[in-house]
Each structure stands twice: as C-alpha cells, then as structure tokens.
Amino acid sequence: MSPHKDWHPEEVRSRLSHPIIDADGHWIEYGPVFVEQVRKAGGDKAADGLAKSMRRIADALSLSIAERRRRGIAMEGYWGRQSTNTRDRATAMMPRMLYDRLDELGIDFGVIYPTAGLSIPRIDDDETRRAVIRAFNIVTADYFRDLSDRLTPAAVIPMHTPEEAIAELEFVTKELGAKVGMFGSSIKRPLPAAKGVDPDVAKFAVHFDQFGIDSDYDYDPVWQKCRELKIAPTFHTSGRGLGLRNCPSNFTYNHIGHFAAAGHAVAKALFLGGVTRRFPDLRFAFLEGGVGWGVQLFGDLIEHWERRGKEGLAYMDPKKLDRALLQSLVDKYGYQEMAAELRRRDGWPNREEDELTGGVPVLDDYAACEITRKEDWIDLYVRPFYFGCEADDRCNVWAFSRANPFGARLNAIFGSDIGHFDVPDMRMVLPEAYELVEEGLITPDDFRDFTFANAVRLWGTQNPHFFEGTVVAKEAAEVLGTREVRAAAE
C-alpha cells in the first residue's frame, strides 16, 4: 500500500465496539545508548556480545556480492529505518512516545517485541549468549516499566538447552515481572563431522533443533515450566540467510516467507512430537509469518495422516501384496522380461527395499499425537496454535474460511509490525486490516477475533491475570468468561 495515503484510524475505531490489541509491535533499540546500558546491567561480555550481534547487518553489507557469495552470507536489508517519516522513527526508538501515540494509532494495548533482540537467541557462544540475553531483558524491562497499562515487552528466552531456558524464564517472570516470552527456535546443532572445519563452511554443517522431534534434549521440562509460570511460548524466529533464503544480492528474495518458514518448522515439530498432546493447556504463537502457512500445514498434516498414520500405513504394508496376482497380470500383458524377473524374486518386486523402515521404533509418524477422532485435530492444532498476521496480508481471510478442514477457524492475531521498514506509516496498519471487512471478505465478528479476542485467548487462557491493570482489563475478562471461551473452542 502507498505510504502517502491519508490513513484515518479514528474512522475505523468509530465503527468498533471492542478494543484493539497489537500482538506484535516492535521498538528499535538505539544501539549506542542501549549497548552501554547493557554494559552497566551485565558487564563487558554482555555489551560486547550485543554490539557484535547488532553489527551483523552492517558487516554483511560492507562485503561485495562476490564475497558474500563466496562465504555463503545472505544479502541484508539496507535503508531499513524510517527517514522521511521522522516522527515514526522517533516513536520506534522511544517507548514513552509510542505510549502517547497509541490512541492516534487506534491501538489500546500492545505487546512489543525487540528488533536487535530478535537475533540474540542465536549467539553461538553459550556464556556470551546468556550474558547478552540476561542484560538485554533487564534493560528492556526498565524502558517499559511505567507503561504496563498499555504496553508490555517480550522477554527473550534462549532455548539452546532446557536448563538455560528455564533459568531465564524464572528470572524474567519472578524478577522482572515479564508476561510475554519470545522463545528461540531453529537452534543450530553442529554435526560432529564439522569439527575442525573452516568456520565459513562449518556453519552450514548443522541440523536445526525444533524441540519436538529428534531433539538433542528433552524440552518437556521447559513446557512444564511455562505451564507453572503461566507463560505462552511465542516464536519470532528468522529463517533468513538459511537454506533456500541465502541469496547474496537480493534482500527481498531472502525476506519473503522467512518468518513463515521458521514458524512452519517449529509448529510441525511441536505437533508431530506430541507436545500439544502432552500439554493440552499450553498456547503457542508463531509471529509475523501470517496464517496462510498455518492453513496449509493444517491441511497437509491431515492428508499425510490419512496416508502415513497407522491405518494408512497398514494399507501399504508390503506383506499384503498379492504376488500371484501381480505375476499373472504381468504375464497377461506380455512384459516377458518383467515377468522373468518377478519369478526370480518369488513374486516380490522390491523385497530388499520394502524390508527397510529406517530403524524407527514405531512406524506411525503420528504416534505421539494419539489421534483417534476428528476432534483431536481441533484439540491438538486449532486450539493451541496462534498465527501472527500483518495488517496488509490478504491471506488473513483464510483463518476464517469455512473451506478449512472441519470448518475450523484458525487463531489469527493482529500484529502491526510498527517500527520496521514494512510499515512506512504507523497510522496505516489498523485501516489496512479493516479493509477486509469493508470489502466483505471477513465479518465484523471475524475482525473482533483477529484484532482483540484471539490475543486475549492466547495470553489470557495461559495467564488469567495477564490483562489485569491494563486498559482492556474489563473487555478481556468478558472474553475469558466461560461462555465465550467455550464458543471459541467449538
């Protein structure tokens, strides 16, 4: 959309009878000052580690295309901060200014995620990462300390080990009063064969831990701690610079779809790994990738279950092949060489291959989900998963489509992404989101779920006290009432 359009959030708000919750706004930490504040809070290791992480984009842009190609470094985005819209630039830098402008933007309450903090869960060195994240969370909490009735910041939760995650969860909730956790995902685990290899090459010799399947650790204690501390895990992980998004010359090529790809990976692992079965009361959110991938994953999981679940696999059991019938049909149609080969194999076309199952202890890919009825899909996927959507994403309508399997409504939540380059004017986000109502693509009730009620259910179901003391406390309590929660679940 054009950044020059005259946006009027006030007109949208005049048509609404409910608050607006921004489930994913961003602020921009001003590096020269923020790093020194981190130094005071956590020492030189924390400050120097953060400064190095914040130089990542500049370091990449200082290289030639040829050098980035040689070293496998993705093109980063240049000119990624507001300049023409200086007022928005200032707003992104100063939480108090954002607080003062919320009414102008049409937002009642905002959950604010970091910018520099997005990458720090992937700092490789264990000691540096833990120091950076601890100090980063302390300084961030201080910036938002007196704004809690309308803004709450996300604390960064590292996930390299369960012990590390639990320690930070305990600290940010009990010492800093954090209510939102931004969890790392796609954690790089170096392959043993990469030991001693050139670092520029070794960084590609990894697998990415998604916590649900084939993890190096048992992450159930982390989910149990989230349950205990009333924290809904939210993932805001980059997929840029990895695999198929590692172009050395074009940032847009790398940027499109990268949050969706990262969310897709961890959501799939949590589901197939049985996490939502073992922790049915937990809610998980995947931010800034939209809901389109969530709709597709929902359908793909069901379709694969029909083929790769217990009953589907039983249908494909090689032992059920009627070898005599197969031999007779090949003879009938005159494929003499094929018939002779089958006779030599006692009627087995691919016996050696068919006897291989990869060493898995259970053949059913969905065994951990324990699916026995169609309602299980609602319980294990639809109810626990929430999908952060930007205002101008036309695929937001898919969350509310009757074409979804079982007619399910997926939990799309409105995330403004204010503060970042893809929002040239902060006043544009609410009107853009409302265009789907104006065009008849979603109903006003859908819009209420999208911009308010679903966010309440995400955080309020996990923590019934989440919205106490905020400007939306009364309306949130009504959403969390028994009747509406039950209706949303059906």
Backbone hydrogen bonds, N-H to C=O, Kabsch-Sander energy under -0.5 kcal/mol:
donor,donor_aa,acceptor,acceptor_aa,energy
5,K,2,S,-1.1
7,W,5,K,-1.1
11,E,8,H,-0.8
12,V,8,H,-1.2
13,R,9,P,-2.6
14,S,10,E,-1.7
15,R,11,E,-0.5
15,R,12,V,-1.6
16,L,13,R,-1.2
21,I,451,T,-3.3
22,D,20,I,-0.5
22,D,109,F,-2.9
23,A,21,I,-0.8
23,A,414,F,-3.1
25,G,111,V,-2.6
26,H,418,I,-1.6
27,W,113,Y,-1.6
28,I,92,A,-2.9
29,E,27,W,-0.6
31,G,29,E,-1.0
33,V,30,Y,-0.9
34,F,30,Y,-3.2
35,V,31,G,-2.8
36,E,32,P,-0.5
37,Q,33,V,-2.0
38,V,34,F,-2.4
39,R,35,V,-1.9
40,K,36,E,-1.8
41,A,37,Q,-1.8
42,G,38,V,-3.0
43,G,39,R,-2.2
47,A,43,G,-2.2
48,D,44,D,-3.4
49,G,45,K,-2.0
50,L,46,A,-2.2
51,A,47,A,-2.7
52,K,48,D,-2.2
53,S,49,G,-2.0
54,M,50,L,-2.6
55,R,51,A,-1.0
56,R,53,S,-1.3
59,D,55,R,-3.2
60,A,56,R,-2.0
61,L,57,I,-2.5
62,S,58,A,-1.5
63,L,60,A,-1.2
68,R,64,S,-2.6
69,R,65,I,-2.6
70,R,66,A,-2.4
71,R,67,E,-2.2
72,G,68,R,-0.9
72,G,69,R,-0.6
73,I,68,R,-2.7
75,M,247,C,-3.2
78,Y,76,E,-0.6
86,T,84,T,-1.5
89,R,85,N,-1.7
90,A,86,T,-2.4
91,T,87,R,-2.1
92,A,88,D,-2.3
93,M,89,R,-1.2
94,M,90,A,-1.5
97,M,94,M,-0.8
98,L,94,M,-1.9
99,Y,95,P,-2.6
100,D,96,R,-1.9
101,R,97,M,-1.3
102,L,98,L,-0.7
102,L,99,Y,-0.9
105,L,101,R,-1.8
106,G,102,L,-0.9
106,G,103,D,-0.7
107,I,102,L,-2.4
108,D,20,I,-2.0
109,F,20,I,-1.7
110,G,150,R,-2.6
111,V,22,D,-3.0
112,I,110,G,-0.6
112,I,152,T,-2.5
113,Y,25,G,-3.5
113,Y,111,V,-0.5
118,L,115,T,-1.5
119,S,116,A,-1.0
122,R,119,S,-1.8
123,I,120,I,-1.6
129,R,125,D,-2.8
130,R,126,D,-2.3
131,A,127,E,-2.0
132,V,128,T,-3.0
133,I,129,R,-2.7
134,R,130,R,-2.1
135,A,131,A,-2.1
136,F,132,V,-2.9
137,N,133,I,-2.4
138,I,134,R,-1.7
139,V,135,A,-2.5
140,T,136,F,-2.5
141,A,137,N,-2.3
142,D,138,I,-1.6
143,Y,139,V,-1.8
144,F,140,T,-1.5
145,R,142,D,-0.9
147,L,144,F,-1.8
150,R,147,L,-2.0
151,L,147,L,-2.4
152,T,110,G,-2.0
154,A,112,I,-2.4
155,A,180,V,-2.8
157,I,182,M,-3.0
165,A,161,T,-2.1
166,I,162,P,-2.7
167,A,163,E,-2.2
168,E,164,E,-1.9
169,L,165,A,-2.5
170,E,166,I,-2.6
171,F,167,A,-1.9
172,V,168,E,-3.0
173,T,169,L,-1.9
174,K,170,E,-2.1
175,E,171,F,-2.7
176,L,171,F,-1.1
178,A,172,V,-3.1
180,V,153,P,-0.5
181,G,232,A,-0.6
182,M,155,A,-3.6
183,F,181,G,-0.8
183,F,234,T,-3.0
184,G,157,I,-2.2
187,I,209,D,-1.9
189,R,207,H,-2.8
191,L,205,A,-2.8
194,A,191,L,-2.3
195,K,192,P,-1.6
197,V,194,A,-2.1
201,V,198,D,-1.7
202,A,198,D,-3.2
203,K,199,P,-1.7
204,F,201,V,-1.8
205,A,202,A,-1.4
206,V,204,F,-1.4
207,H,189,R,-2.1
209,D,187,I,-3.2
209,D,207,H,-0.6
219,Y,217,Y,-0.8
222,V,219,Y,-1.0
223,W,219,Y,-1.7
224,Q,220,D,-2.5
225,K,221,P,-2.0
226,C,222,V,-2.3
227,R,223,W,-2.1
228,E,224,Q,-2.3
229,L,225,K,-2.8
230,K,226,C,-0.9
230,K,227,R,-0.5
231,I,226,C,-2.3
234,T,181,G,-1.5
235,F,285,A,-3.0
236,H,183,F,-0.7
241,G,245,R,-2.5
242,L,239,G,-1.0
245,R,242,L,-2.9
254,N,250,N,-1.2
255,H,251,F,-2.3
256,I,252,T,-2.3
258,H,255,H,-1.9
261,A,257,G,-2.4
262,A,258,H,-1.9
263,G,259,F,-2.5
264,H,260,A,-2.9
265,A,261,A,-1.8
266,V,262,A,-1.8
267,A,263,G,-2.7
268,K,264,H,-2.1
269,A,265,A,-1.7
270,L,266,V,-2.5
271,F,267,A,-2.2
272,L,268,K,-2.7
273,G,269,A,-2.1
274,G,271,F,-1.7
275,V,270,L,-2.0
276,T,270,L,-0.9
278,R,274,G,-2.5
279,F,275,V,-2.2
282,L,279,F,-1.8
284,F,384,P,-3.3
285,A,233,P,-2.1
286,F,386,Y,-2.1
287,L,235,F,-2.8
290,G,388,G,-2.4
295,V,291,V,-2.3
296,Q,292,G,-2.2
297,L,293,W,-2.9
298,F,294,G,-2.0
299,G,295,V,-2.1
300,D,296,Q,-2.8
301,L,297,L,-2.8
302,I,298,F,-1.7
303,E,299,G,-2.5
304,H,300,D,-2.7
305,W,301,L,-2.0
306,E,302,I,-1.8
307,R,303,E,-0.7
307,R,304,H,-0.7
308,R,304,H,-4.6
309,G,305,W,-1.8
313,L,309,G,-2.7
314,A,310,K,-1.9
315,Y,311,E,-1.5
316,M,312,G,-0.8
316,M,313,L,-0.6
317,D,314,A,-1.0
320,K,317,D,-2.3
321,L,318,P,-1.7
323,R,321,L,-1.4
326,L,322,D,-2.4
327,Q,323,R,-2.5
328,S,324,A,-2.3
329,L,325,L,-2.3
330,V,326,L,-2.2
331,D,327,Q,-2.3
332,K,328,S,-2.5
333,Y,329,L,-1.9
334,G,331,D,-1.2
335,Y,330,V,-1.6
336,Q,334,G,-1.6
339,A,335,Y,-2.6
340,A,336,Q,-2.5
341,E,337,E,-2.0
342,L,338,M,-2.3
343,R,339,A,-2.0
344,R,340,A,-1.9
345,R,341,E,-1.2
346,D,343,R,-1.4
347,G,342,L,-3.5
348,W,345,R,-1.7
354,D,350,N,-2.7
355,E,351,R,-1.4
356,L,353,E,-1.6
360,V,357,T,-1.2
365,D,308,R,-1.3
365,D,363,L,-0.6
367,A,364,D,-1.6
369,C,366,Y,-1.5
370,E,366,Y,-0.9
370,E,367,A,-0.8
376,D,373,R,-1.5
377,W,374,K,-1.4
378,I,374,K,-0.7
378,I,375,E,-0.5
379,D,375,E,-2.2
380,L,376,D,-2.8
381,Y,377,W,-1.5
382,V,377,W,-1.6
383,R,378,I,-3.0
385,F,381,Y,-1.4
386,Y,284,F,-2.2
387,F,411,N,-2.8
388,G,286,F,-2.8
388,G,386,Y,-0.5
389,C,413,I,-3.0
393,D,390,E,-1.4
394,R,392,D,-0.8
396,N,393,D,-1.7
397,V,394,R,-1.3
398,W,395,C,-1.7
399,A,396,N,-1.1
400,F,397,V,-1.5
401,S,398,W,-1.4
404,N,401,S,-1.3
407,G,404,N,-2.6
408,A,405,P,-1.9
410,L,399,A,-1.9
410,L,408,A,-0.6
411,N,385,F,-0.6
412,A,410,L,-1.7
413,I,387,F,-2.7
414,F,450,F,-2.0
415,G,389,C,-2.8
417,D,24,D,-2.3
420,H,417,D,-1.7
423,V,420,H,-1.9
428,M,425,D,-2.1
429,V,426,M,-0.8
432,E,428,M,-2.3
433,A,429,V,-2.2
434,Y,430,L,-2.1
435,E,431,P,-1.0
435,E,432,E,-0.7
436,L,433,A,-1.1
437,V,434,Y,-1.3
438,E,434,Y,-2.0
439,E,435,E,-2.1
440,G,437,V,-1.7
441,L,436,L,-2.3
442,I,436,L,-1.5
447,F,443,T,-2.4
448,R,444,P,-2.0
449,D,445,D,-2.1
450,F,446,D,-2.7
451,T,447,F,-2.7
452,F,448,R,-1.4
453,A,448,R,-2.1
454,N,449,D,-2.4
456,V,452,F,-1.9
457,R,453,A,-2.3
458,L,454,N,-2.4
459,W,455,A,-2.1
460,G,456,V,-2.7
461,T,457,R,-1.4
462,Q,458,L,-0.7
463,N,459,W,-2.3
466,F,463,N,-2.5
468,E,465,H,-1.2
470,T,467,F,-1.9
471,V,149,D,-2.2
473,A,470,T,-1.4
476,A,472,V,-2.7
477,A,473,A,-2.2
478,E,474,K,-1.5
479,V,475,E,-1.7
480,L,476,A,-2.2
481,G,478,E,-1.0
485,V,481,G,-2.2
486,R,482,T,-2.2
487,A,483,R,-2.1
488,A,484,E,-2.4
489,A,485,V,-1.4
490,E,486,R,-0.9
490,E,487,A,-0.6
